[in-house]
Each structure stands twice: as structure tokens, then as C-alpha cells.
Amino acid sequence: MKKGETINEYFVKMMVVTNQIRSNGEAILDSIVVKKILRTLTECFTYVVISIEEVKDTRTMSIDELQNSLFVHEQKFKRMDREEYQVLRVVVGDERLGGKEHGAYRGRERGRERSFDKAIVECYKCYKLGHFQYECPR
């Protein structure tokens, strides 16, 4: 598996190779394909692979079952990355208030409360703009 490749893309490649092997008369069991896939995943799936091998019997696991399990974990990784990005994304208040330079709140404006536009706030629950998570209607 290459970095940046999704589980679905990887499984399509693996199934093409597996079907080519089977069409040439080789009898390849699903359990062998499952083990090969688990060994060739990228490093970000290491903990997932370990938990699958510990909890489930890879000898009786179907390829579809493995794909679904890995797809769910991949979606969790993407959601965590998106939430991490949102936490790290900083909007400097000065940029929204007409391009004032950093440090424009010194002197007379020091005690004033900074205002901001809720239209740029993204909810961490539903990922829509205009409200905070604790105000989410869902």
C-alpha cells in the first residue's frame, strides 16, 4: 500500500491481482489474501492490524469483512485529522477587522473586548458554519 492511497483503492488493486492469479489456475484462499493485505498496509494501520489479528480469526475472515473493518478505521483517521486541523487552524482577529497589524490592540483599545463574526465559526459536531458545538441544533 502506498502512502495517501485509500483502503478502497488498495483493495481494488489487490483483487485485480488475486483474480489474475485465480484465472491462471492457482487456488488461492481468502485467508491467504487477508494475511497478505494485513502485512502490506501502511504504518498508520499498524495498531488496527494488531487488534484485528488479536480479536478476529484471520483464517475464517472474508476479504469483504476485512475491507469493511479497515474502511471504518480509515474514516476515523480522516475525521480525527480533520478535527486536528480545525483545532490548529487559527484565524487572527486582526485580519478580520480590516487588516490591522499585529499589536493594534495596545493603548486605548487594550480593555475592549474583541468581537468576531460567528459566520466563520465551524461546529465540531456537524461541521457546519455559524455556531459552536454546544449550540448545535443536532
HELIX and SHEET records of a PDB file:
HELIX    1   1 ILE A    7  SER A   23  1                                  17    
HELIX    2   2 ASP A   30  ARG A   39  1                                  10    
HELIX    3   3 GLU A   43  PHE A   45  5                                   3    
HELIX    4   4 THR A   46  VAL A   55  1                                  10    
HELIX    5   5 ILE A   63  LEU A   88  1                                  26    
HELIX    6   6 GLY A   93  ARG A   96  1                                   4    
HELIX    7   7 GLY A  107  GLU A  109  5                                   3    
HELIX    8   8 LYS A  118  ILE A  120  5                                   3    
HELIX    9   9 GLN A  133  GLU A  135  5                                   3    
END                                                                             
